Amino acid sequence: MVERRRHFHQYPELSFQEEKTSAAVAFLLREQGLEVRTGVGGHGVIGVLEGGRPGRTVALRSDMDGLPIQDQKNCAYRSQVEGVMHACGHDAHMATLLGAAEILAEMREEIPGRIVFLFQHAEEQVPGGAAPMIEAGALDGVDAVYGAHLWTPLPYGVVGLREGALMAAADSFEIRVTGKGGHGGLPHEATDAVTIASHLVVNLQSIVSRQLDPLESGVISVGHIQGGGAFNVIADRCTLVGTVRTFDADIRKKIQRRIGEVAEATCHMFGAQCDYEYGWGYPTLVNDPTEVRRVAEVARHKLKDVDVREVAPVMAGEDFAYYLQHRPGAFFFVGAGNREKGFVHPHHHPYFDLDERAMKISAELLIQSALAYLTAEKESETISP
């Protein structure tokens, strides 16, 4: 797994461009005697392992894409692709799931049912790869689905789970302010788009701080602002681009509406024009409580020296949410941080790296969870909270 992870790390591919990555994954799955489909919803790959006895079907998922980030690590396996990097652990996710497939293939005669391995493209870029893979039949015949994310905010040896909402809906917005340009020394003759945009940045924050219930969660972040071109010229245009993160569907809709209203009112106050676009991103990732308890029970009783914790919801987004809208399942974090070894940088950071030993925990947890689901008595199983 380490060897495969480091190979993938050196040759990352961006979302919707994972041609060589998906080809390598398909080759390795076929080597294990799995039935393989390629080009699923794009560059998605599916491997199917038929067990030796009849039973239910469980799916295990990995993502495959890298990010447009320059790898700044000084190590033998740093990215060889300029400006592209596996900065979120998808290289390790692939290696982990391939390792799990290899182990399960060796014991296929003992398996009651089928295991479907989903290698998904384009998790990092909306609209993502999960939805088109589902439309292409990725979940046909599947009864439950599990996914693991190696997570450096948690230390190595920790498994983090949560029933219900775990990761936020992740939307985007763009506001274009159109004013009237002019001389920097004669502001009364112009309508300053940069000044209006500056007011907008502040006014948008009041939606969360003063218009939402303090016990509810929401984030509005302006990540990009661009306007003007010279120090002594008042800009006639300025653009703001940002993201919205929520857990509740009603709050999501309210924030979407209020951003437009605040933008229009702010621009009107200064005599400017406003154009507003809102991009609906991934939905909230909501775990099935029964399947979370199953994974937690497996982690506590099947794995050695693992600390199982309930984790707080995370405002990052994940298109694994789409799978959970169609099938019961669980998405969980496997700790991959290690301060002593210097694995302290957050995801999407140019120095991102992880404790590769976490892949072993993740692979074992995926394998044992799949087997626990397939061998459970469907009608009579009870899992304690």
TIVEXMAR-470423 format. One record per atom (N, C-alpha, C): y, x, z. Coordinates in steps of 0.02 Angstrom, whole numbers, plus 50000, padded with zeros to 5 digits. Last residue first. Layout:
N
YXZ;...
END
This chain:
385
500634868551038;501294871551030;501344878051069;498954869750972;499404868751029;500084871751013;498194860950849;498504867350863;499024866350916;496694854050796;497284853150838;497544860050855;495694846750671;496024852650698;496614850550742;494994836650609;494994836750681;495374842450712;495074837250468;495184830950502;495294831550576;494854850850435;495454847250412;495594841050453;494454864050526;494204857350512;494804852850497;494814879850450;494954874650500;494634868050478;494684888850349;494094887650390;494204882350444;495924889450290;495354887450249;494744885650291;496754894050394;496874887550363;496254885050327;496194906450420;496224901450474;496334894450445;496414912850299;495734911350319;495704906150375;497824913750304;497494910250249;496784908250269;497974921450420;498254914650418;497924910650362;497364933450383;497074929550438;497344922350438;498224937550277;497494936650267;497214931950320;499464938450342;499374933950284;498634932450273;499164948050438;499384941450459;499304936350402;498854959250362;498344956450406;498524949350427;500094961350297;499494959850258;498954956550302;500914964050410;501054958350366;500444956450326;500354975650462;500384969650503;500474963550459;500544983950350;499864982750376;499844976450419;501914984450338;501524981450284;500814979750308;502364991950444;502434984650448;502034981150394;502325004850406;501755002350445;501774994750452;503545007650350;503005005450305;502385003050342;505055003150399;504455006150427;503855003450389;506275004650266;505905001050317;505305005050341;507985005350207;507295007550205;506935004150263;509605006050136;509055002050163;508375005450154;510775011450095;510325015950131;509705012150159;511465000850036;511245006449993;510795011550028;510854984750088;511264990650103;511014996450061;510074973550093;510604973750043;511084979550056;509764973550270;509564971850202;510174971650157;510454987050370;510294980050355;510044979250283;509685001550440;510174998550395;509964991450377;508735008050512;509205003850549;509685000050504;507685018650523;507665012550484;508085007250518;507575030350597;508175029350557;508165023250513;506575031850686;506455034550619;507045033450572;507105025450796;506905032450802;506805035650735;507265012250751;507855016450764;507675023750767;506565002550638;506355007850684;506935012650693;506014986850568;506534991550589;506254996750637;505164976950536;505084983150499;505634988150515;504324962250587;504794967550604;504644974050568;504184948950484;503784954350513;504244960250525;504514931550484;504764938450481;504274943150515;503914917950380;504014921350444;504244928550431;503574901650331;503884907950311;504074911550376;502294889850302;502704893750349;502954900050317;501924872850252;501824880050253;502284883350303;501624859150140;501714861850208;501574869350207;502534857949983;501914858850020;502064860950092;503834855649937;503274852549902;502614852849941;504714862450011;504894855549996;504314851849964;504174874950013;504084870950073;504334863750064;504614879849891;503894878849902;503774874149960;505994880649917;505744875849868;504994874549876;506114891150009;506264884350030;505994879149982;506064902649944;505414900249969;505494893049994;507354906649922;507094901149881;506364899449894;508474908950053;507814910850026;507544905149984;509934915850138;509574910750100;508934913450070;510534919150306;510334921350239;509944915750205;510694914650435;511134911850384;511014914650314;509294910250533;509664915550498;510064912450442;508834904250697;508944903350625;509384908850596;507964915550810;508514910850794;508564909850719;506194916050840;506824919050819;507344913550806;504934918550955;505314913450920;505994916350903;503754931850933;504374929150961;504614923250920;502434942150975;502614936050938;503224932850972;501994958150956;502424954050999;502674948050958;500434965550943;500974962150908;501344957650957;499214972050975;499864975150991;500434972150951;498194965250845;498264969350906;498984971850913;497814948650792;498134955050781;498234958750848;497244936850838;496874940850788;497164947850778;498064930550931;497354931350946;496964935750898;499404930350885;499254931850955;498524933750967;499284927050750;499604933250769;499424935250841;498674914350760;498324919850726;498624926550749;499714907450821;499064908050855;498654913750825;500694908250722;500814911150788;500164912250826;500094900950619;500234908050609;500344911450676;500054888250682;499434891450659;499544899050652;501394885550703;500964886450761;500304889850742;501764884150569;502064889450610;501634890850671;501024872850536;500854879150505;501174885050541;501664863050616;500944864350623;500754871150595;503014863250567;502844865250636;502104866950645;503534870350417;503114865150445;502894867250516;505224875950396;504524877250408;504164871150436;506434875450278;506194871650336;505434872550342;507834882050213;507114883450219;506874880350284;509014872850120;508804875450185;508044876450186;509094877549944;509134872950001;508934876450066;510134888549846;509484886949876;509564882149934;511644880949784;511134886249784;510484883949814;512854873849688;512324872149736;511764877349730;514464878949669;513784880149645;513274878749699;515984871849624;515514872949679;514804873649650;517634875249573;516934874349554;516494875949614;519284870849538;518794872049590;518094870649563;520974874749507;520324873149478;519784875249528;522654870349531;522034872649562;521434870249521;524404875149523;523824871549499;523184874549527;525784874349641;525324877849595;524764873149573;526664870849742;526834869449674;526404872949622;526264872249871;526684877649843;526864876549770;525524860849890;526074862249937;526544867549909;524514862149796;525044857149786;525654858649829;523704871849859;524044873449796;524624868649782;523284864249968;523654870549978;524034872449915;522614853449908;523204852249949;523624858549959;521554859949839;522044855949802;522684855049843;520884865949948;521144870049893;521684866249855;520524854850024;520974859950053;521284864149998;519654848449932;520244845049957;520754849949985;518644858149913;519044855749857;519684852449879;518174859150044;518444865050011;518884862949953;517684846150067;518294848250101;518584854650070;516494845449990;517054840949977;517714843650005;515724855450052;515844855649980;516454851449962;515664850650182;516024856850168;516194857350094;514894839050160;515574838550187;515974844850172;513674844150115;514074839950070;514804839450094;513304851050233;513344854550168;513784850650120;513214840850323;513734845850332;513844849650267;512074834450271;512714830950274;513294835750282;511074844350286;511254841950219;511924838350219;511214858750388;511184851450385;511444849050317;511444872250374;510754870050387;510674862450377;512424883250267;512334877550312;511584876350323;513634893150193;512964893150222;512924887450274;514504897850048;514444892950102;513734893050127;515524910649976;514884907549989;514934902750048;516744913949843;516444914549909;515784910949915;518194919249762;517484917649755;517164918749823;519774916149693;519384917249754;518664915149741;521044922249588;520394919049594;520054921049659;522664919349524;522244922749575;521604918749583;524134921149423;523454918649434;523104922749488;525344926949420;525324919849403;524634916849414;526044938649535;525474936349495;525514928849481;527484947849519;527174942249554;526644939149508;527564965149511;527514959049472;527174953649514;527494977749564;528154974549563;528174968149521;526214982549553;526504982149620;527154978049620;525094973249445;525604978449456;525954977249522;524214962949436;524044969049401;524534974649411;523414947849503;523954952649492;523714958949458;521874945649592;522484943049561;523004948549553;520434941149678;520714945349626;521324941949595;519194941949800;519854939149782;520174943849733;517664938349874;518004941649819;518664938049805;517154931249980;516904938049969;517274941949915;517464920550103;517744922650039;517564929950029;516344910050183;516574916950176;516844918150106;515924898550299;516284899150236;516564906250233;514574891250383;514944897450369;515284896750302;513944881350517;514214881950450;514604888350442;513124870750633;513214877350603;513494876950532;513674861450780;513364862050714;513534868750683;514444861350890;513724862350901;513334862750835;515714858250847;515584865150868;514844866550880;515824848650701;515604848550771;515434855750792;517174853750595;516464852850608;516344852450683;518504856550593;518294850250563;517544848950568;518844869050644;519194863150670;518954856550641;518054879250590;518284879950659;518584873550688;517774875150457;517234876250505;517484876050576;519074873350409;518564868250397;517994868850447;519784884750433;519894879150479;519394873450467;519514893050328;519164894250391;519244888550440;520394888850230;519684887150222;519304888150288;521594894450272;521504887250277;520764885250272;521434908150238;521504906050308;521344898650316;521324907450099;520814911050137;520824908750211;522534900750067;521894897450058;521334900750098;523494910450088;523484904550131;522814900950127;523114918549980;523074921150049;523074915450099;523424910549872;522714912149885;522624914849955;524814910849884;524464904549892;523724905749907;525044924449857;525234921649922;524864915049935;524564924849725;524254928949776;524414926349846;525434916549653;524724914549660;524374918549714;527014911549676;526594917349689;525874915349702;528064906749562;527584903449607;527014908249618;529794912249546;529074912249530;528694907749577;531054913549591;530984911349522;530244910849500;530974918849714;531184911949710;531134909149639;530664932349700;530114927749714;530314920449707;531154944849635;531464938149627;530934932749639;530484956649639;531104956249678;531434949449675;529444955049551;529294955849622;529904955349666;529624942349428;529834948949453;529704949349528;528194931849391;528894933649392;529004940649419;527134917449356;527274924449367;528014925949367;526584903649439;527064905749388;527264912949404;524894899149461;525594898149480;526054899949423;523314894149491;523774895649436;524484893949457;521814898849563;522494896849576;522934898949518;520184894249571;520654897749528;521354894749539;518764896549666;519414893149664;519884897349622;517054894349681;517584898249648;518204893849644;515594895849785;516174892149759;516654897049726;513864893149829;514424897349809;515004892949785;512574891849958;512954889449901;513524894349884;511134890850038;511604896050017;511954894049953;510424884850187;510614883350118;511164888150099;509614897050295;510134892250277;510134890650202;508044897050380;508554900450340;509004895250307;507374888150468;507384895250482;507934898850445;507034872450533;507494876350491;507524883650514;505354872050598;505944868850570;506374873550531;504924885550707;504774879050679;505414875850652;504864902750678;505254897150702;505034890750667;504474919950716;504334913450686;504814908250714;504174937050698;504664931950715;504534925450678;503294949950769;503244944650720;503714939050742;503464967350795;503674960650813;503554955950754;503184979850748;502734977150799;502904970150820;504824986150725;504114986450707;503684983850765;506184974850766;505824981250769;505094980650747;507214965750654;506704965550706;506334972250707;508014969050546;508344967250609;507854966650668;507054971250441;507274976850482;507684974950543;505674962950393;506354961450419;506584967050465;504694956250268;504794962150310;505534962450328;504194940150261;504754944350243;504784950150292;502894929850193;503134934550245;503714938650218;502254913350171;502634919150147;502874923350204;501074900850121;501354905350171;501734911050137;500584884050094;500854890250067;501184894250124;499294871950053;499764875050100;499994881650072;498624867049941;498694862749999;499204865450049;498714866649763;498824870449825;498944865649883;498664859849644;498044860549682;498104864249748;500054868449589;499544863449571;498894864849608;501054877449609;500774874149668;500254868849651;501384881849481;501184886749531;500854883549592;501824874449369;501164873049398;500934877849452;503084875849324;502564878349280;501864877749311;503824871649432;503814867349373;503264869349325;503644883149510;503354876749532;503294871949473;504384892049434;503674893249443;503314886849465;505684886549444;505334886449379;504594888049385;505844888449589;505854881849558;505514881849489;505784902749606;505304898249638;505274891549602;506784910549551;506154909949515;505674904949544;508564906249539;507954908849570;507334907649528;509794902949483;509394897649516;508724899849544;510224915449604;510194908249589;510214907349513;509344929649640;509884926949599;509754919549584;508254934449711;508924936549732;509494933049694;507064930949654;507254927749717;507984928849734;506454934649525;507134931949534;507254928049598;504684930349526;505264934049501;505904930849529;503274930949631;503844927249605;504414931849584;501654929349639;502134934849634;502734932149595;500504921449732;501104920149693;501564926149695;498844918849737;499334924049751;499924923049704;497784907449811;498224908549755;498764913549776;496134905149853;496764908249875;497164909949813;494984891849889;495344896149841;495964899049874;493444890149983;494034887549949;494334892649902;492874899850100;492774892850080;493414890050048;492264916050077;492864911850080;492714904750058;491234924550056;491284921550122;491854916450128;491434929849931;490854925549941;490874921950009;492544938349946;492624931849914;492034927149926;492844950550000;492474945850042;492474938850012;493604957449909;492984960549931;492544955749972;494734949549900;494274949749843;493604952649863;495394952750018;495084946150012;494594945849954;495844965749985;495384964650042;495024958050035;496674963049876;496114967649869;495604966549924;497634954549930;497204952149877;496584956549869;498264963350020;497904957450046;497424954749994;498834972149928;498334974549976;497924968850004;499714963449866;499184966549826;498634969249871;500554960749974;500144955349947;499584957949902;501114973749994;500754970250047;500294964950018;501764976249873;501224980649895;500784977449949;502724965849878;502224966249825;501624970449846;503444969549992;503114963049989;502564963049936;503974981749955;503454981650008;503094974950009;504884977149860;504374982049841;503804982049891;505714969249937;505254965949890;504724970649864;506664974450025;505954974750043;505474971449995;507954975349986;507784969650029;507034969350045;508274984349891;508644984849954;508494978950000;507794992449765;507454987749808;507764988349878;509114994449645;508754996649705;508374990949737;510185001249522;509704996049541;509264998649597;510975011849480;511295005549499;510834999949517;509735019349384;510435019549404;510705012549420;508175021549446;508555017249400;509275016949425;507435027549539;507575031549480;507995027649429;507625026449715;507625023149650;507815027949594;506635038049812;507245034349798;507235031649727;505555045149860;505415038949823;506055034949810;505995056049931;505605057249870;505525051049829;507715053449983;506995053649996;506635054249929;509115048950031;508875055450010;508135056050028;509895033949972;509445037550017;509275044349987;510635026049890;510965032149915;510525035949964;510515016149751;510115018949806;510425025649827;511665004149709;511485011049699;511125013749760;511184987649667;511464992049718;511224999249702;510704974249619;511164978849584;511554983249634;508954973549672;509664971549678;510104976549640;507324967449615;507774971949650;508494969349649;505954955649633;506564958349601;506954963049647;504834949249688;504734955449650;505384958949629;503984940849827;504504941349777;504474948249745;502414932749862;502844938749866;503394938049814;501364920849947;501904922549900;502254929149916;499874911849943;500244917149976;500754919849926;499074895949963;499454900649922;499824905649966;497474888349974;498074890850008;498414895949963;496414874649961;496754880049926;497384881849963;494784870150032;495484869050015;495774875149980;493134871749956;493604870750012;494304869549987;491534879249919;492084874549906;492524873749967;491244897049920;491064890249941;491654885649927;491754908949878;491044907649864;490824900749883;493394906849802;492934908549855;492224906549837;494374913649679;493904908249694;493414910549747;495994918049668;495364920449695;494924914449713;497224920349550;496824915349585;496144918549605;498894925249530;498204927349534;497804922349575;500324924149432;499884920649479;499184923549473;501994929149407;501284930749399;500884927049452;503554926649319;503094925549375;502374926949357;504564927549228;504144933449237;503664932649297;504454911149190;504864917049176;504424923149180;503484902349228;504174900649243;504674906149228;502414914949209;502444908449243;503174906949263;501944926249144;502474922349114;502564915549145;500154925249177;500794928749174;501314924249140;498744922849278;499214919849232;499874923849234;497094928049312;497804929649313;498174925749259;495774928549422;496024925049364;496784925549366;495244944549484;495574938149492;495744935149424;494694957249492;494284951749466;494594944949475;495504967449524;495124964549579;494704958549557;496154969849405;495684974949429;495244972349486;497044959449403;496454959049360;495934964149381;498004964649491;497634958649509;496994957949468;498494975449416;498154976749480;497754970649504;499074968549306;498544973449296;498144974549360;500074961049370;499524957649335;498934962349325;500914971549415;500584967049463;499984963649431;501334976849292;500954981049339;500584976749390;502034965949241;501454968549204;501014972849250;503064964549333;502564959249328;501944961549291;503744976749305;503484975249372;502934970049368;504134975449174;503654980649191;503344979349259;504994963649189;504454964049140;503924969249160;506064957049263;505504960549295;504894961249249;507284950849250;507134956549205;506504960249225;507614941449343;507494939049275;507364944649225;508384953849443;508154946949436;508144944949363;507984971049398;508414965649422;508104958849411;506764982449456;507044978649401;507434972749430;506374999349510;506554992349522;506824989049458;505555011549534;505665008349470;505825000949478;505375015949663;505675020549616;505875017149550;504715005349723;505385006949746;505745011549696;503465005549662;503914999949647;504635001649667;503025017449727;503085017049654;503565011449634;503025013449859;503485018749839;503555019049763;502015003649858;502695001849877;503195007149852;500895011249824;501135006149778;501865004349793;500795019449938;500865022349872;501145017349822;500625009750038;501205014250040;501335017249971;499405004150000;500005000050000;500635004350000;
END
